[in-house]
Structure formats: C-alpha cells, structure tokens
Amino acid sequence: MREWARTPTTLQIVSRIGASLLGSYGFVWGFVTLGTALGVAAGMPFGEAQTLTFLVAFLVFLACFCWAFTARSVLLVWLVFAAGAAAMSVFGWLTSRAMI
C-alpha cells in the first residue's frame, strides 16, 4: 500500500489533536510574549503592544492549528511547536528583562 493511503492509527490522531491544541497554544504563548516585549521595546505602550499582538496571535494560532493536521510528520509539528515556543518565550523574557 502507498504511504498516503494508510489509515492513521488512534495514537497518530490523538497526537495531531494534541499538537493542534496544546502545541499551537504553547507556540502562540511564546509569540505573544515576544511580540509584546518587542512592541514595548519599540516604544509602544504596554496595552497597545499586547492588544496588537493578541490580534495577530489569533491568525498565528489558526495557521498552527491547520498545519498540525496537514503536515506530513507529526513529530516535526511537535518539534517546531516546542522549539518555537521555547525560543520565543526565552527571547521575549530576555527582551523584557533588558528594558528594566
């Protein structure tokens, strides 16, 4: 049978659902952290930077959610979400610490 013609297992389906919800949430959390810190560093008031980042974060979450189901490898999805969330959170935290 061809690779694309196989029926996904229950574990693969649960993993994709978990990646689409939890992985996307973590990725967007890091995005909001970094986006808000960069907005404040650029001179925006905190509330405006946070609101702008939240508005864009909805689109980022939607793209991540959809990509979790369309990607060929669920392992790649988890790795990108975990690495992206960690990197953006750390850089956002470091940026906010540098402003104090």
C-alpha distances in whole Angstrom, upper triangle without the diagonal:
4,7,8,7,7,10,13,15,19,20,18,20,23,23,22,25,27,27,28,31,32,31,32,35,36,35,37,40,40,40,43,45,45,45,49,50,50,51,54,54,55,58,56,57,55,55,54,51,50,49,48,45,45,44,42,40,39,37,36,34,33,31,30,29,26,25,24,21,20,20,17,18,20,22,23,25,27,28,29,31,32,34,35,37,38,39,41,42,44,45,46,48,50,51,53,54,56,57,59
4,6,5,7,11,13,15,19,20,17,19,22,22,21,24,26,25,25,29,30,29,30,33,34,33,35,38,38,38,41,42,42,43,46,47,47,48,51,51,51,54,53,55,52,52,51,48,47,47,45,43,42,41,39,37,36,34,33,32,30,28,27,26,24,22,22,19,17,17,14,16,18,20,21,22,24,26,26,28,30,31,32,34,36,37,38,40,42,42,44,46,47,48,50,52,53,54,57
4,6,6,9,10,13,17,17,14,16,19,18,17,21,23,21,22,26,27,25,26,30,30,29,31,34,34,34,37,39,38,39,42,44,43,45,48,48,48,51,50,51,49,49,48,45,44,44,42,39,39,38,36,34,33,31,29,29,27,25,24,23,21,19,18,16,15,14,10,12,14,16,17,18,21,22,23,24,26,27,28,30,32,33,34,36,38,39,40,42,43,44,46,48,49,51,53
4,6,8,9,13,16,17,14,15,18,18,16,19,21,20,20,24,25,24,24,28,29,28,30,33,33,33,35,37,37,38,41,42,42,43,46,47,47,49,48,49,47,47,46,43,42,41,40,37,36,36,33,32,31,29,27,26,24,22,22,21,18,17,16,14,12,12,9,12,14,17,17,18,20,22,22,24,26,27,28,30,32,33,33,35,37,38,39,41,43,44,45,47,48,50,52
4,7,9,12,16,17,15,15,19,19,18,20,23,22,22,25,27,26,27,30,31,30,32,35,36,35,38,40,40,41,43,45,45,46,49,50,50,53,51,52,50,49,48,46,44,44,42,40,39,38,36,34,33,31,30,29,27,25,24,23,20,20,19,16,15,15,13,15,17,19,20,21,23,25,25,27,29,30,31,32,35,36,37,38,40,41,42,44,46,47,48,50,52,53,55
4,6,9,13,14,12,13,16,17,16,18,21,21,21,24,26,25,26,29,30,29,32,34,35,35,38,39,40,40,43,45,45,46,49,49,50,53,51,52,49,49,48,46,44,44,42,40,39,38,36,34,33,31,30,28,27,25,24,23,21,20,18,15,15,15,13,14,15,18,19,20,21,23,25,25,27,29,30,31,33,35,36,37,39,40,41,43,45,46,47,49,51,52,54
4,6,9,12,10,10,14,15,14,16,19,19,19,22,24,23,24,27,28,28,30,33,34,34,36,38,39,39,42,44,44,45,48,49,49,52,50,51,48,47,47,45,42,42,41,39,37,37,35,33,31,30,29,27,25,25,23,21,19,19,17,14,15,16,14,14,15,17,19,19,21,23,24,25,27,29,30,30,33,34,35,36,39,40,41,42,44,45,47,48,50,52,53
4,7,8,6,7,10,11,11,13,15,15,16,19,20,20,21,24,25,25,27,29,30,31,33,35,36,36,39,41,41,42,45,46,46,49,47,48,45,44,44,42,39,39,39,36,34,34,33,30,29,28,26,24,23,22,20,18,17,17,14,12,13,13,12,12,11,14,16,16,17,20,21,21,23,25,26,27,29,31,32,33,35,37,37,39,41,42,43,45,47,48,50
4,5,5,6,9,10,11,13,14,15,17,19,20,20,22,24,25,25,28,29,30,31,34,35,36,37,39,41,42,43,45,46,47,50,48,48,45,45,45,43,40,40,40,37,35,36,34,31,30,29,28,25,25,24,22,20,19,19,16,14,16,16,14,14,12,15,17,17,17,20,22,22,23,26,27,27,29,31,32,33,35,37,37,39,41,42,43,45,47,48,50
4,5,5,6,8,10,11,12,14,15,17,18,18,20,22,23,24,26,28,29,30,32,34,35,36,38,40,41,42,44,45,46,49,47,47,44,43,43,41,38,38,38,35,33,34,33,30,28,28,27,24,24,24,21,19,19,19,16,14,17,17,16,15,13,15,18,17,17,20,22,21,22,25,26,26,28,31,31,32,34,36,36,37,40,41,42,43,46,47,48
4,5,5,6,9,10,10,12,14,15,16,16,18,20,21,22,24,26,27,28,30,31,33,34,36,37,38,40,42,43,44,46,45,45,42,41,42,39,37,37,37,34,32,33,32,28,28,28,26,23,23,23,20,18,19,18,14,14,16,16,15,13,11,12,16,15,14,17,19,19,19,22,24,23,25,28,29,29,31,33,34,34,37,38,39,41,43,44,46
4,6,5,6,9,10,10,12,14,15,15,17,19,20,20,23,24,25,26,29,30,31,32,34,36,37,38,40,41,42,45,43,43,40,40,40,38,35,35,35,32,30,31,29,26,26,25,23,21,20,20,17,15,16,15,11,10,13,12,11,10,8,10,13,12,12,15,17,17,18,20,22,22,24,26,27,28,30,32,32,34,36,37,38,40,42,43,45
4,5,5,6,9,10,11,12,14,14,16,18,19,20,22,24,25,26,28,30,31,31,34,35,36,37,40,41,42,44,42,42,39,38,38,36,34,34,33,31,29,29,28,25,24,23,22,19,18,18,16,14,14,14,11,9,12,13,13,12,9,12,15,13,13,17,18,17,19,22,22,22,24,27,27,28,30,32,32,34,36,37,38,40,42,43,45
4,5,5,6,8,10,11,11,13,14,16,17,19,20,22,23,25,26,28,29,30,32,34,35,36,38,40,41,43,41,41,38,37,37,35,32,32,33,30,28,29,27,24,23,23,22,19,19,19,16,14,15,15,11,11,14,15,15,14,10,13,15,13,13,16,18,16,17,21,21,21,23,25,26,26,28,31,31,32,34,36,36,38,40,41,42
4,5,5,6,8,10,10,10,13,14,15,16,18,20,21,22,24,26,27,28,30,31,32,34,36,37,38,41,39,39,36,35,36,33,31,31,31,28,26,27,26,23,22,22,20,17,18,17,14,13,14,13,9,10,13,12,13,11,7,9,12,10,9,12,14,13,14,17,18,18,20,22,23,23,26,28,28,29,31,33,33,35,37,39,40
4,5,5,6,9,10,9,11,13,15,15,17,19,20,21,23,25,26,26,29,30,31,32,35,36,37,39,37,38,35,34,34,32,29,29,29,26,24,25,23,20,19,19,17,15,14,14,11,9,10,10,6,6,9,9,11,10,6,9,11,8,9,12,13,12,14,17,17,17,20,22,22,23,25,27,27,29,31,32,33,35,37,38,40
4,5,5,6,8,9,10,12,14,15,16,18,20,20,22,24,25,26,28,30,31,32,34,35,36,38,36,36,33,32,33,31,28,28,28,25,23,24,22,19,18,18,17,14,14,14,12,9,10,11,8,8,12,12,14,13,10,13,14,11,11,15,15,13,15,18,18,18,20,23,23,23,26,28,27,29,31,32,33,35,37,38,39
4,5,5,5,7,9,10,11,13,15,16,17,19,20,22,23,24,26,28,29,30,32,34,35,37,35,35,32,31,31,29,26,27,27,24,22,23,22,19,18,19,17,14,14,15,12,10,12,13,9,10,14,14,16,14,10,12,13,11,9,13,14,11,12,16,16,15,17,20,20,20,23,25,25,26,29,30,30,32,34,35,36
4,6,5,4,7,9,10,10,12,14,15,16,18,20,21,22,24,26,27,28,30,31,32,35,33,33,30,30,30,27,25,25,25,22,20,22,20,17,16,17,14,12,13,12,9,8,10,10,6,9,12,11,13,11,8,9,10,7,6,10,10,8,10,13,13,12,15,17,18,18,21,22,22,24,26,27,28,30,32,33,35
4,6,6,5,8,10,10,11,14,15,16,17,20,21,21,23,25,26,27,29,31,31,34,31,32,29,28,28,26,23,23,23,20,18,19,18,15,14,14,12,9,9,10,7,5,7,8,5,7,10,11,14,13,10,12,12,9,9,13,12,9,12,15,14,14,17,19,18,19,22,23,23,25,27,28,28,31,33,33,35
4,6,5,6,9,10,11,12,14,15,16,18,20,21,22,24,26,26,28,30,31,33,30,30,27,26,27,25,22,22,22,19,17,18,17,14,13,14,13,9,10,12,9,7,10,11,9,11,14,15,17,16,13,15,15,12,11,14,14,11,13,16,15,13,16,19,18,18,21,23,22,23,26,27,27,29,32,32,33
4,6,5,6,9,10,10,13,14,15,17,19,20,21,23,24,25,27,29,30,32,30,30,26,26,26,24,21,22,22,19,17,19,18,15,15,16,14,11,13,14,11,9,13,13,11,13,16,16,19,17,13,14,15,11,10,13,13,9,10,14,13,11,14,16,16,15,18,21,20,21,24,25,25,27,29,30,31
4,5,5,6,9,10,11,12,14,15,17,18,20,21,23,24,26,27,28,31,29,29,26,26,26,24,21,22,22,18,17,19,17,14,14,15,12,10,12,12,8,8,12,11,9,12,14,14,16,14,11,11,11,8,7,9,9,5,7,10,10,8,11,14,14,14,17,18,18,20,22,23,24,26,28,29,30
4,5,5,6,8,10,10,12,14,15,16,18,20,21,22,24,25,26,28,26,27,24,23,23,21,18,19,19,15,14,15,14,10,11,11,8,6,8,9,6,6,10,10,8,11,14,13,17,15,13,14,13,9,9,12,10,7,9,12,10,9,12,14,13,14,17,18,17,19,22,22,23,25,27,28,30
4,5,5,6,9,10,10,12,14,15,16,18,20,21,22,24,25,27,25,25,22,21,21,19,16,17,17,14,12,14,14,10,10,12,10,7,10,12,9,9,13,13,12,15,17,17,20,19,16,17,16,13,12,14,13,9,10,13,11,9,12,14,13,12,16,17,16,18,21,21,21,23,26,26,27
4,5,5,6,9,10,11,12,14,15,17,18,20,21,23,24,26,24,25,21,21,22,19,17,18,18,15,14,16,15,11,13,14,11,10,13,14,10,11,15,15,13,17,19,18,21,19,16,16,15,12,11,12,11,7,7,10,9,6,8,11,10,9,13,15,14,15,18,19,19,21,23,24,25
4,5,5,6,9,10,11,12,14,16,16,18,20,21,22,25,23,24,21,21,21,18,16,17,17,13,13,15,13,10,12,12,9,8,11,11,8,10,13,13,12,16,17,16,19,17,15,15,14,11,10,11,9,5,7,8,6,4,8,9,8,9,12,13,13,15,17,18,18,21,22,23,25
4,5,5,6,8,10,10,12,14,15,16,18,19,20,22,20,21,18,18,18,15,13,14,13,10,9,11,10,6,8,10,7,6,10,10,9,10,14,14,14,17,18,18,21,20,18,18,17,14,14,14,12,9,11,12,9,7,11,12,9,10,13,14,12,15,17,17,17,20,22,22,24
4,5,5,6,9,10,11,12,14,15,17,18,20,22,20,20,16,16,17,15,12,14,14,10,10,13,12,9,11,13,10,10,13,14,12,14,17,17,17,20,22,21,24,23,20,20,19,16,15,16,14,11,11,12,10,7,10,11,9,8,11,12,10,12,15,15,15,18,20,20,21
4,5,5,6,8,10,11,12,14,16,16,18,20,19,19,16,17,18,15,13,15,15,11,12,14,13,10,13,14,11,11,15,15,13,15,18,17,17,21,22,21,24,22,20,20,18,16,15,14,12,10,10,10,7,5,7,8,5,4,8,9,7,9,12,13,13,15,17,18,20
4,5,5,6,8,10,10,12,14,15,16,18,17,18,15,16,16,12,11,13,12,8,9,12,9,7,11,11,8,10,13,13,12,14,17,16,17,20,21,21,24,23,21,21,19,16,16,16,13,11,12,12,8,7,10,9,6,7,11,10,8,11,14,13,14,17,18,18,20
4,5,5,6,8,10,10,12,14,15,17,15,15,12,12,12,9,7,10,9,6,7,10,9,7,10,12,10,11,14,15,14,16,19,19,19,23,24,24,27,26,24,24,22,19,19,19,16,14,15,15,12,10,12,12,9,8,12,11,8,11,14,13,12,16,17,17,19
4,6,5,6,9,10,11,12,14,16,15,15,12,13,14,10,9,12,12,9,10,13,12,10,14,16,13,14,18,18,17,19,22,22,22,25,26,26,29,27,25,25,23,21,20,19,17,15,15,15,12,10,11,11,7,6,9,9,5,7,10,10,9,12,14,14,16
4,6,5,6,8,10,10,12,14,14,15,12,14,14,10,10,13,12,9,11,14,12,11,15,16,13,15,18,18,17,20,22,21,22,25,26,25,28,27,25,25,22,20,20,19,16,15,15,14,11,10,11,9,6,6,8,6,4,7,9,8,9,12,13,13,16
4,5,5,6,9,10,10,13,11,13,11,12,11,7,8,10,9,6,9,11,9,9,13,14,12,14,17,17,17,19,22,21,22,26,26,26,29,28,26,26,24,22,22,21,18,16,17,17,13,12,14,13,9,10,12,10,7,11,12,10,11,14,15,14,17
4,5,5,6,8,10,11,9,10,7,9,9,5,5,8,8,6,9,11,11,11,14,16,15,16,19,20,19,22,24,24,25,28,29,29,32,31,29,29,27,25,24,24,21,19,20,19,16,14,16,15,11,11,13,11,8,10,12,10,9,13,14,12,15
4,5,5,6,9,10,10,10,8,11,11,8,9,12,12,10,13,15,14,14,18,19,17,19,22,22,21,24,27,26,27,30,31,30,33,32,30,30,28,26,25,24,22,20,20,19,16,15,15,14,10,10,11,9,6,8,9,6,5,9,10,9,11
4,5,5,6,9,9,11,10,13,12,8,10,13,11,10,13,15,14,14,18,18,17,19,22,22,21,24,26,26,27,30,31,30,33,32,31,30,27,26,25,24,22,20,21,19,16,16,16,14,11,12,13,10,7,10,10,7,8,12,11,10,13
4,5,5,7,6,8,8,10,8,5,8,10,9,8,12,13,13,14,17,18,17,19,22,22,22,25,27,27,28,31,32,31,34,34,32,32,30,28,28,27,24,22,23,22,19,18,19,17,14,15,16,13,10,13,14,10,10,14,13,12,15
4,5,5,5,6,6,9,9,6,9,12,11,11,14,16,16,16,20,21,20,22,25,25,25,28,30,30,31,34,35,34,37,36,35,34,32,30,30,29,26,25,25,24,21,20,20,19,15,15,16,14,11,12,13,9,8,12,11,9,11
4,5,7,9,9,13,12,10,12,15,14,13,17,19,18,19,22,23,21,24,27,26,26,29,31,31,32,35,36,35,38,37,35,35,32,30,30,29,26,25,25,23,21,20,20,18,15,15,15,12,10,12,11,8,8,11,9,7,10
4,6,9,10,13,12,9,13,15,13,13,17,18,17,18,22,22,21,24,26,26,26,29,31,31,32,35,35,35,38,37,36,36,33,31,31,30,27,26,27,25,22,22,22,20,17,18,18,15,13,15,15,11,12,14,13,11,14
4,7,9,12,10,9,12,14,13,14,17,19,18,20,23,24,23,26,28,28,29,31,33,33,35,38,38,38,41,40,39,39,36,34,34,33,30,29,29,28,25,24,25,23,20,20,21,18,15,17,17,13,13,15,14,11,14
4,6,8,7,6,9,11,10,12,14,15,16,17,20,21,21,23,26,26,27,29,31,31,33,36,36,36,39,39,38,37,35,33,33,32,29,28,29,28,24,23,24,23,19,19,21,18,15,17,18,14,13,16,16,13,15
4,6,5,6,9,10,11,12,14,16,17,18,21,22,22,24,26,27,28,30,32,33,34,37,38,38,41,40,39,39,36,34,34,33,31,29,29,29,26,24,25,24,20,20,21,19,16,17,18,15,13,16,16,13,15
4,6,5,6,9,10,11,12,14,16,16,19,21,20,22,24,26,26,27,30,30,31,34,35,35,39,38,36,36,34,31,31,31,28,26,26,26,23,21,22,21,18,17,19,17,14,14,16,13,11,14,15,12,13
4,6,5,6,9,10,10,12,14,15,17,19,20,21,23,25,25,26,29,30,31,33,35,35,39,38,36,36,34,32,31,31,29,26,27,27,24,22,24,23,20,19,21,20,16,17,19,17,14,18,19,16,17
4,5,5,6,8,10,11,12,14,16,18,18,20,22,23,24,26,28,29,30,33,34,34,38,37,35,36,34,31,31,31,28,26,27,27,24,22,24,23,20,19,22,20,16,18,20,17,16,19,20,17,19
4,6,5,6,9,10,11,12,15,16,16,18,20,21,22,24,26,26,28,31,31,31,35,34,33,33,31,28,28,28,25,23,24,24,20,19,21,20,16,16,18,16,13,15,17,14,13,16,17,15,17
4,5,5,6,9,10,10,13,15,15,16,18,20,20,22,24,25,26,29,30,30,33,33,31,31,29,26,26,26,24,21,22,22,19,17,19,19,15,15,17,16,12,14,17,15,13,17,18,16,18
4,5,5,6,9,10,11,13,14,15,17,19,20,21,23,25,26,28,29,30,34,33,31,32,30,27,27,28,25,23,24,25,21,19,22,22,18,18,21,19,16,18,21,18,17,20,22,19,21
4,5,5,6,9,10,12,13,14,16,17,19,20,22,23,25,27,28,28,32,32,30,31,29,26,27,27,24,22,24,24,20,19,21,21,17,17,20,18,15,18,20,18,17,21,21,19,22
4,5,5,6,9,10,10,12,14,15,16,18,20,20,22,25,25,26,29,29,27,28,26,23,23,23,20,18,20,20,16,15,18,17,13,14,17,15,12,15,18,15,15,19,20,18,21
4,5,5,7,9,10,10,13,14,15,16,18,20,21,23,24,25,29,28,26,27,26,22,23,23,21,18,20,21,17,16,18,19,15,15,18,18,15,17,20,18,17,21,22,21,23
4,5,6,7,9,10,12,13,15,16,18,19,21,23,24,25,29,29,27,28,26,23,24,25,22,20,22,23,19,18,21,21,17,18,21,20,18,20,23,21,20,24,25,24,26
4,5,5,6,9,10,11,13,14,16,17,19,21,21,22,26,26,25,26,24,21,22,22,19,17,20,20,16,16,19,18,15,16,20,18,16,19,21,19,20,23,24,23,26
4,5,5,6,8,10,10,12,14,15,16,19,20,20,24,24,22,23,21,18,19,20,17,14,17,17,14,13,16,16,13,14,18,17,15,18,20,19,19,22,24,23,25
4,5,5,6,9,10,10,12,14,15,17,19,20,24,24,22,24,22,18,19,21,18,16,18,20,16,15,19,19,16,17,21,21,18,21,24,23,22,26,27,26,29
4,5,5,6,9,10,11,12,14,16,17,18,22,22,21,23,21,17,19,20,17,15,19,19,16,16,20,20,17,18,22,21,19,22,25,23,24,27,28,28,30
4,5,5,6,8,10,10,12,15,15,16,19,20,18,20,17,14,16,17,14,12,15,16,12,12,16,16,13,15,19,18,17,20,22,21,22,25,26,26,28
4,5,5,6,9,10,11,13,14,15,19,19,17,18,17,13,14,16,14,11,14,16,13,12,16,17,15,16,19,19,18,20,23,23,23,26,28,27,30
4,5,5,6,9,10,11,13,14,18,19,17,19,18,14,16,18,15,13,17,18,16,16,19,20,18,19,23,23,21,24,27,26,26,30,31,31,33
4,5,5,6,9,10,11,12,15,16,15,17,15,12,14,16,13,12,16,17,14,15,18,19,17,19,22,22,21,24,26,26,26,30,31,31,33
4,5,5,6,9,10,10,14,14,12,14,12,9,11,13,10,8,12,14,11,12,15,16,15,17,20,20,20,22,25,24,25,28,29,30,32
4,6,5,7,9,11,14,14,12,15,14,10,12,14,13,11,14,16,14,14,18,19,18,19,22,23,22,25,27,27,28,31,32,33,35
4,5,6,6,9,12,13,12,15,14,11,13,16,14,13,16,18,16,17,21,21,20,22,25,26,25,28,30,30,31,33,35,35,37
4,5,5,6,9,10,10,12,11,8,11,13,11,11,14,16,14,16,19,19,19,21,24,24,24,27,29,29,30,32,34,34,37
4,6,6,9,9,7,10,9,6,8,11,10,9,13,15,14,15,18,19,19,20,23,24,24,26,29,29,30,32,34,35,37
4,6,8,9,8,12,12,9,12,14,14,13,16,18,18,19,22,23,23,24,27,28,28,30,32,33,34,36,38,38,41
4,6,9,9,13,12,10,13,15,14,14,18,19,18,20,23,24,23,25,28,28,29,31,33,33,35,37,38,39,42
4,6,7,10,8,7,11,12,11,12,15,16,16,18,21,21,22,24,26,27,27,30,31,32,33,36,37,38,40
4,7,9,8,9,12,13,13,15,17,18,18,21,23,23,24,26,28,29,30,32,34,34,36,38,39,41,43
4,5,5,7,9,10,11,13,15,16,17,18,20,21,22,24,26,27,28,30,32,33,34,36,37,39,41
4,5,5,6,9,10,11,12,14,15,16,18,20,21,22,24,26,27,28,30,31,33,34,36,37,39
4,5,5,6,9,10,11,12,14,15,16,18,20,21,22,24,25,27,28,30,31,33,34,36,38
4,5,5,6,8,10,10,12,14,15,16,18,20,21,22,23,25,27,28,30,31,32,34,36
4,5,5,6,9,10,10,12,14,15,16,18,20,21,22,24,26,26,28,30,31,33,35
4,6,5,6,8,10,10,12,14,15,16,18,20,21,22,24,25,27,28,30,32,33
4,5,5,6,8,10,11,12,14,15,16,18,19,21,22,24,25,27,28,30,32
4,6,5,6,8,10,10,12,14,15,16,17,19,21,22,24,25,26,28,30
4,6,5,6,8,10,10,12,14,15,16,18,20,21,22,24,25,27,29
4,6,5,6,8,10,11,12,14,15,16,18,20,21,22,24,26,28
4,6,5,6,8,10,11,12,14,15,16,18,20,21,22,24,26
4,5,5,6,8,10,11,12,14,15,16,18,20,21,23,25
4,6,5,6,8,10,10,12,14,15,16,18,20,21,23
4,6,5,6,9,10,11,12,14,15,16,18,20,22
4,6,5,6,8,10,11,12,14,15,16,19,21
4,5,5,6,8,10,10,12,14,15,17,19
4,6,5,6,9,10,11,12,14,16,17
4,5,5,6,8,10,10,12,14,16
4,5,5,6,9,10,10,13,15
4,5,5,6,9,10,11,13
4,5,5,6,9,10,11
4,5,5,6,9,10
4,5,5,7,9
4,5,5,7
4,5,6
4,6
4
